[in-house]
Amino acid sequence: MKINPRFFIIPALVAGLQAATAADITGTITLSGTPPEAQVIDMSSQPACASLHTEPLKTQFYVTGPNHELKDVVVYLKNVTGKSTGPSAPPLLLDQKGCEYIPYVSAVQTGQKILVRNSDPAAVPLHNVDVTPTAEGNKPINKAQMTGASDIEISFPTAENFVRFKCDVHPWMFSYVTVVDSPYFSMSAKDGTFKISNVPPGKYTVEALHRKAGKVDKEIEVKDTNVKLDFTLEVPAGK
């Protein structure tokens, strides 16, 4: 039986057209003002944790580059909801290593798996995963996790900013995960850059959100070419 080649060509053309009309939003986040200095974390009560670091561990409230580039900013399309591809997205690994959570700040989609792992050695035999969301439908969790134990799988059905993860055994251990309801988000890197990929044409509000420096919204229109959008966040008075 002969198969008409147009049955293959037309879907390919449609897919190509969809890819051609999507665009990326890229930019750089900078910080205005002088942030407080990072503080050394006191691990003296847990020498096994301290021994895992060649240099003292410090707080990560503001992580900036030489030109005030700001890391750990969540950048996402605001008010784009119900478009999550979270269940099919790769899991986020939240690792407990060196008696700290890595990464410190991250983002996932609703329904996307978070794998919490304990990678510390036997000298640090126990962490506990204490998660305290506040949005309706996002359930709190408090589970012990021994060294070498299986990953703890977590997902959240509801969008929420900065869900807190902590370890009650090591009180300096925190991580914050923002949950969004679409794939149109990014995290700023060490050089302050971000990239939101494959955004369909349209007019959007883009929000840049930092746990300490607050948020800034900007309006943007996406057509069929990539768009550049920079943000400046400010150090709040007294912080």
Protein Blocks (a to p, Z undefined) as FASTA:
>chain_A
ZZdfklmmmmmmmmmmmmmmpccdddddddedjddddddddfklmmmlmmmpfbdcddfk
bacdfkopaehiacddehiahiacklmpccdddddehhiacdfbdcddehiacddddfbd
fklmbccdddddfbehiacddddddehiacdddddfbdcehiacddfklmmbccdddddf
bfbdcdddfkopacdehiaedddddddddfklopadddddddfbccdddddddddehZZ
